[in-house]
Amino acid sequence: MMTNGILNRRTNDLSYPENFYMKPMHIKELNRVVELQKYVYNNLPDKNVLFMDSYEEMFDDMKSGAKIIGVFNEANNLIAYRYISFPGLDSKSLAYDIDLPKSQMAKVVHLETTVVHPEYRGNALQSITLQYAAEEVETLGYRHLLCTVSPQNMFSLYNIMKNGLKIKALKRKYSSSENPDGLWRFILHKDMAIESYNKPISSYMSGLENFDEQKGLIDRGYIGFNIFRENRLLNYAKFGDVSYQGIPA
Ligand SMILES: CC(C)(COP(=O)(O)OP(=O)(O)OC[C@H]1O[C@@H](n2cnc3c(N)ncnc32)[C@H](O)[C@@H]1OP(=O)(O)O)[C@@H](O)C(=O)NCCC(=O)NCCS
């Protein structure tokens, strides 16, 4: 598994190569994670795309097994991270949102937040950390990757779908005092045991912003299969009546 390499750092008009390495972070380093998250959030034009995790939430989560993979530059500064958690039967599990059979809930991994420092974007660090995390958890016996992505977050949605996660639900999540109705999120899923899909029995193109149409398709058993970034279209496909091939309830 690749854990280090060379990336391109971009500051204003300059661009230069730098070494980087990846490693799981210790709970004692959590303040560095929170600091990077805050910096990235403050620099986001649309704050709705990133739901911030508090220090306390991440601390408690790490105590119960969640992991954070850190990406560091050659000066050992944290430049990106990926946070993953293992919800088990907890009510916050996204497995409930996609009606995953109960027998699978212990094998679910949540891809929580990923952030990349603006100067280090464009190095596919979101994908690289996803692949690192997926390999790690698969060897530990986990099978299902689940995450939420904002329909407004084209960069993230594209990267997540490129890595084989499919849209299984579209709904409002994360209600808070500022946003009592919650925020629109796609819920994406990848069953790592599925090597390839059969030919779909039906397929349909929908505009990324067309939520009603997409919800209708999902209700009728379609899953969001591919994304066409340039024209903001999603390809929804249907694979017969069995949504979770062969998994017993
Ligand atoms: C989503 C995110 C992690 C992707 O970072 P990444 O892995 O570096 O992205 P990629 O390498 O796939 O970038 C591909 C291209 O899109 C550009 N890009 C990526 N994210 C961008 C952003 N937020 N704003 C503008 N351009 C962006 C890159 O510069 C690159 O451009 P290039 O092809 O001209 O080089 C990063 O944008 C980010 O930290 N966003 C804020 C936090 C967030 O939304 N996280 C995901 C939800 S938890």
The ligand as a Tripos MOL2 file, in Angstrom:
@<TRIPOS>MOLECULE
LIG
   48    50     1     0     0
SMALL
NO_CHARGES

@<TRIPOS>ATOM
      1 C1        -13.3010   17.8250   -1.6910 C.3       1 LIG1
      2 C2        -11.7840   17.9240   -1.5160 C.3       1 LIG1
      3 C3        -11.3500   17.0810   -0.3330 C.3       1 LIG1
      4 C4        -11.1010   17.4410   -2.8090 C.3       1 LIG1
      5 O1         -9.7250   17.6990   -2.7490 O.3       1 LIG1
      6 P1         -8.6810   16.9340   -3.7110 P.3       1 LIG1
      7 O2         -8.6310   15.4960   -3.4110 O.co2     1 LIG1
      8 O3         -7.4350   17.6860   -3.6200 O.co2     1 LIG1
      9 O4         -9.3560   17.1620   -5.1450 O.3       1 LIG1
     10 P2         -8.8750   16.6200   -6.5620 P.3       1 LIG1
     11 O5         -7.4230   16.2690   -6.5310 O.co2     1 LIG1
     12 O6         -9.8230   15.5980   -7.0250 O.co2     1 LIG1
     13 O7         -9.0660   17.9060   -7.4640 O.3       1 LIG1
     14 C5         -9.3790   17.8470   -8.8600 C.3       1 LIG1
     15 C6         -9.4180   19.2730   -9.3920 C.3       1 LIG1
     16 O8        -10.4210   20.0460   -8.7440 O.3       1 LIG1
     17 C7         -9.8540   21.1840   -8.0650 C.3       1 LIG1
     18 N1        -10.4880   21.3210   -6.7490 N.ar      1 LIG1
     19 C8        -10.6290   20.3630   -5.8070 C.ar      1 LIG1
     20 N2        -11.3080   20.8520   -4.7580 N.ar      1 LIG1
     21 C9        -11.6020   22.1370   -5.0450 C.ar      1 LIG1
     22 C10       -12.3150   23.1440   -4.3580 C.ar      1 LIG1
     23 N3        -12.8730   22.9180   -3.1500 N.pl3     1 LIG1
     24 N4        -12.4310   24.3480   -4.9290 N.ar      1 LIG1
     25 C11       -11.8980   24.5920   -6.1590 C.ar      1 LIG1
     26 N5        -11.2250   23.6590   -6.8700 N.ar      1 LIG1
     27 C12       -11.0780   22.4460   -6.3170 C.ar      1 LIG1
     28 C13        -8.3980   20.8220   -7.9080 C.3       1 LIG1
     29 O9         -7.6070   21.9780   -7.7810 O.3       1 LIG1
     30 C14        -8.1220   20.0470   -9.1730 C.3       1 LIG1
     31 O10        -7.9860   20.9650  -10.2470 O.3       1 LIG1
     32 P3         -6.9830   20.6720  -11.4710 P.3       1 LIG1
     33 O11        -7.5960   19.5130  -12.2110 O.co2     1 LIG1
     34 O12        -7.0120   21.9460  -12.2280 O.co2     1 LIG1
     35 O13        -5.6740   20.3250  -10.8640 O.co2     1 LIG1
     36 C15       -11.3700   19.4030   -1.2550 C.3       1 LIG1
     37 O14       -11.9670   20.2090   -2.2420 O.3       1 LIG1
     38 C16       -11.7910   19.9440    0.1020 C.2       1 LIG1
     39 O15       -11.0670   19.8300    1.0860 O.2       1 LIG1
     40 N6        -12.9930   20.5670    0.1630 N.am      1 LIG1
     41 C17       -13.5210   21.1090    1.3920 C.3       1 LIG1
     42 C18       -13.9780   20.0250    2.3580 C.3       1 LIG1
     43 C19       -14.9840   19.0930    1.7330 C.2       1 LIG1
     44 O16       -15.8980   19.5040    1.0260 O.2       1 LIG1
     45 N7        -14.8060   17.7880    2.0010 N.am      1 LIG1
     46 C20       -15.6660   16.7540    1.4460 C.3       1 LIG1
     47 C21       -16.8660   16.5340    2.2850 C.3       1 LIG1
     48 S1        -16.4770   15.8000    3.8170 S.3       1 LIG1
@<TRIPOS>BOND
     1     1     2 1
     2     2     3 1
     3     2     4 1
     4     2    36 1
     5     4     5 1
     6     5     6 1
     7     6     7 2
     8     6     8 1
     9     6     9 1
    10     9    10 1
    11    10    11 2
    12    10    12 1
    13    10    13 1
    14    13    14 1
    15    14    15 1
    16    15    16 1
    17    15    30 1
    18    16    17 1
    19    17    18 1
    20    17    28 1
    21    18    19 ar
    22    18    27 ar
    23    19    20 ar
    24    20    21 ar
    25    21    22 ar
    26    21    27 ar
    27    22    23 1
    28    22    24 ar
    29    24    25 ar
    30    25    26 ar
    31    26    27 ar
    32    28    29 1
    33    28    30 1
    34    30    31 1
    35    31    32 1
    36    32    33 2
    37    32    34 1
    38    32    35 1
    39    36    37 1
    40    36    38 1
    41    38    39 2
    42    38    40 1
    43    40    41 1
    44    41    42 1
    45    42    43 1
    46    43    44 2
    47    43    45 1
    48    45    46 1
    49    46    47 1
    50    47    48 1
@<TRIPOS>SUBSTRUCTURE
     1 LIG1         1 GROUP 0 **** ****
